[in-house]
Amino acid sequence: MASFNAALKRANSPLAIKKAQGNYLYDMADKPYFDAISSWYTCSYGHTNPVLTHALKNQVDELHHVVFAGMTHEPAARLSKKLIGILPDNQQKLFFSENGSTSVEIALKMAFQYHFNRGEKRNVVIALENGFHGDTFGAMSASGLSVYNGQL
């Protein structure tokens, strides 16, 4: 733990980002940085995609956010119908989550629960070596060593 704390004390100040467009992030002086991390949703279509920005602005005027804890809404129902229509026949249920970390977390819980319900004890998870699977507790336990799980 001492080396972890020492590494945090040596960490550089974060780079302040003012805006983003396409594949680039821009600092306070408008210097561009190629977004090689491609985090979350931007990896597929870039930052501030005009089609998605328009759709988001329209959606937020009607409904901003609803947690899928015993609730649903019309956009989710429409998406579900489209997804079920293109999935193989043996895939007839969907589970929505709001980000990658909680998706991994939920997948782990569902896998453990499935085997528990079958009377099987499973306590090993196979994951990519040195991979990053998220920053929630379960996702970190399946990830490689990093500042996220307290080891470098």
C-alpha positions, 0 to 999 in steps of 0.5 A: 500500500505504501507504493500505491500512496507514493505513486498518488503523491507523484501524480501530475495534475489532471489536464483540463479539457474545455471541449471535444469534437469528433476524435479530439479533446481540446485543452483550455488553450484549444490545443488538440489531443487525439482521444486514444482512450475512446472512453464509453460511448465516444469510441463509436462515433466521436464527441459531440456527434450532431445526430446524437446531440440533436436526439439527446436534446429532444429526449431530455425535453421529454424525459431525462432519466429513469432508473430501470428499478421496476420501471421502464419507458417508451424509448426503452420499449422501442429499443428492446423491440428492435434488439429482440428482432435482430438477436438470435432466437435463443436471446429473448430477454434484455437487461439494461444498465447505464454504463460499462462498469455496472454492466460488468458488475451485473453480468458477474452477479447474474452469472454467479446467481445462475450457477447458485440457482442450479446448485453449483458453486462457482467462485472463479471468474476468467478475465483478460489478463491486465484488462480493465473491466470497470471501476465498480467493486466486482469489475475491479476484481476481474481487472488487472492491477491498477490504481483503481484496485490499489496496486500498481 
